[in-house]
Amino acid sequence: MKRKLLSEIIGVVGLTTFTMALLLLTPQAFAKTVKVEMKAMETEVEIDNKGTKYPAWTFDGAIPGKVVRVREGDVVDFKLVNPESNTHPHSMDFHAAEVDVLNEFAPVPPGETKHFKFKAKRPGIYMYHCGASVMAQHIARGMYGVIIVDPKEGYSKKFPKPDREYVLVQGQYFPDADDAQGMIKNEGWAGSLINGKMFHYDPVHDPNSKKVLEAKPGERVRIYFVNANINETVAFHPIAGIWDKVYINGNPKNTLSDIATYNVAVSEASTFDIVSPKGKATNNAIVDHAMRAAMGGAITVLMNKMDANPKLGKGDNILIR
């Protein structure tokens, strides 16, 4: 019956027209150009839950910068503005881009703008950061973020649709923001930042923390994690849980199952799924299992409860400020 119907359609519209119609239904038809603009901002930010100020270098005034999300095959049309009011050159290095480091990623002096395009050819989660000299200092002071390239095939049995998604980016905190050589030598490191703050989502260890990640019992929670440290590997572990799936570099082709702890190298990123027990409230502490980092701020509480906020972990609420 299906073959007969197909033959009738081809007979009516013609082979060429039918072929074009099929092409329009393929994933390539959904490729688009995504315009992204960021401003390099040398400003103060709050580095902890008490409101301690830090002289940061940022994209758009926040650590990390905004989440860029595209689909495999999309073209990213990017513009970086470095205002005259800044005192340093800045640049953009997208780990998802395959371009010329001496061209697209070149430093932009104050008062100038850099504009370039690249095609997001490979699915996954990638770090982006400033690559201007001294690069370690530009990253340590806050110029980093996340670009997610969703696979063009969408969700599948091997890559199931999550109930909630969260972005976590870990960075090192160096109180002496001017000591670039100390940063390179790993001297003066005083804490770990999760999305820009120490103990950002951990009211257990910091009474000033007012935020946590939330989900309902039994939901699949997907964590997009980036190690933005300049020197330290992260041993990423969910206390009282096990990673159901680990997608290395966020690519569904690189899948591990039933992992307790997974090492994420400096500048690397991976995607982690966790599924809590159904029918009862539980909690997880998502940590860097290196104790110096954990007790310096790299602990995130995930509360699995019946009355979880329905907006958290969905839409634009995947990076909680």
C-alpha positions in Angstrom: 0.0 0.0 0.0 2.8 2.4 0.9 4.8 1.6 -2.3 1.6 2.2 -4.4 1.0 5.5 -2.6 4.7 6.6 -3.2 4.4 5.7 -6.9 1.3 7.8 -7.2 2.9 10.8 -5.6 5.9 10.6 -7.9 3.6 10.2 -10.9 1.7 13.4 -9.9 4.6 15.7 -8.9 7.4 14.3 -11.0 10.7 12.8 -9.9 12.7 16.1 -9.7 10.0 17.8 -7.6 9.6 14.8 -5.4 13.4 14.6 -4.8 13.5 18.3 -3.8 10.6 17.8 -1.4 12.5 15.0 0.3 15.5 17.2 0.6 13.4 19.9 2.3 12.5 17.3 4.9 16.1 16.3 5.7 17.9 17.8 8.8 20.0 20.0 6.5 16.9 22.0 5.7 16.9 23.2 9.3 20.4 24.7 9.2 20.3 28.4 9.8 22.5 31.3 10.6 22.6 32.3 14.3 23.8 35.8 15.1 25.7 36.2 18.4 27.1 39.4 19.7 29.1 39.9 22.9 30.8 42.9 24.5 34.1 42.6 26.4 33.5 44.2 29.7 36.2 45.0 32.3 34.1 45.3 35.4 33.5 44.2 39.0 31.4 41.1 39.7 30.4 39.3 42.9 32.6 36.3 43.4 30.8 34.7 46.3 27.4 34.7 48.0 28.4 37.4 50.5 28.8 39.9 47.7 32.6 40.1 47.6 33.7 42.2 44.6 36.3 41.1 42.1 37.8 43.1 39.2 36.8 40.7 36.5 37.2 40.6 32.7 34.0 39.3 31.2 31.8 38.7 28.2 28.7 41.0 28.7 29.5 41.6 32.4 28.9 38.1 33.8 30.9 35.0 34.7 30.4 32.8 32.7 29.2 34.5 29.5 25.9 33.7 28.0 25.1 30.2 26.7 25.3 30.0 23.0 23.1 27.1 21.6 22.9 26.1 18.0 22.2 23.0 16.0 24.8 20.9 14.1 25.2 22.4 10.7 24.2 26.0 11.7 26.4 28.9 10.9 27.4 31.1 13.9 27.7 34.7 12.8 29.7 36.2 15.7 30.7 39.8 16.6 32.9 40.8 19.5 32.9 44.4 20.6 35.8 45.8 22.7 34.7 49.2 23.9 37.2 52.2 24.0 36.7 52.3 27.8 38.5 49.0 28.2 42.3 49.0 28.8 43.2 45.6 27.3 42.8 43.7 24.0 40.3 40.8 24.1 39.4 38.0 21.7 37.1 35.0 21.2 38.2 31.4 20.9 35.2 29.1 20.2 36.3 25.5 20.8 33.5 24.5 18.4 35.0 26.5 15.5 37.4 25.2 12.9 39.0 28.4 11.6 42.3 30.3 11.5 43.8 31.1 15.0 45.7 34.0 13.5 42.6 35.5 11.9 39.2 34.8 13.5 40.8 34.4 17.0 43.1 37.4 16.8 43.0 39.9 19.6 40.8 43.0 19.3 42.2 46.3 20.7 40.0 48.6 22.7 37.7 50.6 20.4 37.5 47.9 17.7 35.2 45.1 16.7 35.8 41.6 15.4 33.3 39.9 13.1 33.6 36.3 11.8 31.5 33.3 10.9 32.0 29.5 11.4 29.9 26.4 10.7 29.2 24.3 13.8 30.1 21.0 12.1 30.3 18.7 15.2 27.7 18.1 17.9 28.7 18.5 21.5 29.4 21.0 24.3 32.4 23.2 24.0 34.1 25.9 26.0 34.6 29.4 24.6 37.1 31.9 26.1 39.2 34.9 25.5 42.6 34.0 23.9 44.3 37.3 24.2 47.7 37.5 26.0 48.1 36.6 28.8 45.5 34.0 28.0 45.6 32.4 31.5 44.8 35.7 33.1 42.0 36.5 30.7 40.4 33.1 31.5 41.0 33.2 35.2 39.5 36.7 35.5 36.2 35.4 33.9 36.3 35.5 30.1 34.8 32.1 29.4 31.5 30.4 28.6 29.6 27.5 26.9 28.5 26.8 23.4 26.2 23.8 22.9 25.9 22.2 19.5 22.8 20.0 19.5 23.0 16.9 17.1 21.1 17.4 13.9 19.4 14.0 14.4 17.8 15.2 17.6 17.0 12.8 20.5 17.1 9.0 20.2 17.2 5.9 22.4 20.9 6.4 22.9 20.4 10.1 23.5 17.1 10.5 25.3 15.4 13.8 25.8 16.1 15.1 29.3 13.4 16.4 31.7 15.7 19.2 32.8 19.0 20.7 31.7 21.6 22.7 33.6 24.9 24.3 32.7 27.7 24.3 35.2 31.1 25.9 34.5 33.9 25.5 37.0 36.8 28.0 37.2 39.7 28.8 39.5 39.6 31.9 41.8 42.8 33.9 42.1 42.3 36.9 44.4 45.3 38.7 43.0 43.8 39.5 39.6 47.0 41.2 38.3 49.4 38.3 39.0 49.3 36.6 35.6 52.5 34.7 36.2 51.2 33.4 39.5 48.1 32.1 37.8 50.2 30.2 35.2 52.3 28.7 38.1 49.1 27.9 40.0 50.2 30.1 42.9 47.6 32.0 44.9 44.6 29.9 43.9 42.1 30.4 46.7 38.9 28.8 45.6 36.7 27.3 43.0 33.9 29.1 41.1 30.7 27.4 39.9 29.0 29.7 37.4 31.0 32.6 38.8 30.7 32.1 42.5 32.1 29.9 45.3 29.5 27.5 46.7 27.0 29.2 44.3 24.3 26.5 44.7 25.3 25.0 48.1 23.4 26.3 51.2 24.8 23.3 53.2 28.4 24.7 53.2 27.5 28.4 52.7 24.6 29.8 54.6 24.6 32.8 52.3 23.8 30.6 49.3 20.1 30.8 48.4 20.0 28.8 45.2 20.1 25.1 44.3 19.3 23.0 41.2 15.9 21.3 41.3 14.2 18.4 39.7 11.3 16.0 40.5 12.1 12.4 41.6 12.8 10.1 38.7 13.5 12.9 36.2 16.4 12.7 33.9 18.6 15.7 34.6 21.3 16.6 32.0 24.3 18.6 33.2 26.4 20.4 30.6 29.7 20.8 32.3 32.8 22.8 31.3 36.1 22.8 33.1 37.2 26.4 32.7 40.1 26.0 35.2 43.4 27.1 33.8 45.4 24.3 35.5 43.3 21.7 37.3 41.5 18.6 36.1 38.0 18.1 37.6 36.9 14.7 39.0 33.2 15.2 38.4 31.1 13.1 40.7 27.4 13.1 41.9 27.5 12.2 45.6 24.6 9.8 46.4 24.2 9.1 42.7 25.8 7.6 39.6 26.0 9.2 36.2 23.5 7.2 34.1 25.2 8.4 30.9 28.3 10.4 30.2 28.6 11.9 26.7 32.2 12.7 26.2 32.5 16.2 24.7 28.7 16.1 24.6 28.7 14.0 21.5 26.1 11.1 21.6 28.6 9.0 19.6 30.9 9.0 22.6 28.7 7.5 25.3 29.7 5.8 28.6 27.2 4.2 31.0 27.1 3.9 34.8 30.0 6.1 35.7 30.6 7.3 39.3 33.4 9.8 38.6 34.6 11.1 35.3 37.8 13.3 34.8 37.3 16.4 32.8 40.5 17.9 31.5 41.3 21.6 31.5 39.2 23.4 28.8 37.3 20.2 28.1 33.5 19.8 28.4 31.2 16.8 28.6 27.5 16.1 29.2 26.2 14.1 32.2 22.8 12.5 32.8 21.6 11.6 36.2 18.3 10.0 37.1 17.1 10.1 40.7 15.0 7.3 42.4 11.3 7.6 41.7 8.6 8.2 44.3 10.7 9.8 47.0 12.6 13.0 47.7 16.4 12.7 47.5 19.4 15.0 47.2 22.7 14.9 45.3 25.8 16.9 45.8 27.6 17.4 42.5 31.3 17.9 43.2 34.8 18.1 42.1 36.0 15.1 44.1 39.4 16.8 44.4 38.9 17.9 48.0 40.8 21.2 47.7 38.4 22.2 44.9 35.3 20.9 46.6 35.9 22.6 49.9 36.9 25.7 48.0 33.5 26.1 46.4 33.0 23.3 43.8 29.9 21.8 45.4 26.4 22.0 43.8 23.3 20.7 45.5 20.6 19.0 43.3 17.3 18.7 45.1 14.9 16.0 43.8 11.6 16.9 45.3 7.9 16.6 44.4 7.3 20.4 44.4 10.4 21.3 42.2 10.1 24.6 40.5 8.7 23.7 37.0 10.6 26.5 35.3 14.1 25.6 36.5 16.2 23.6 34.1 14.0 24.5 31.1 14.1 27.1 28.4 16.3 30.0 29.3 16.7 28.7 32.9 19.5 26.2 32.3 22.2 28.6 33.6 21.0 30.0 36.9 22.4 33.4 37.8 
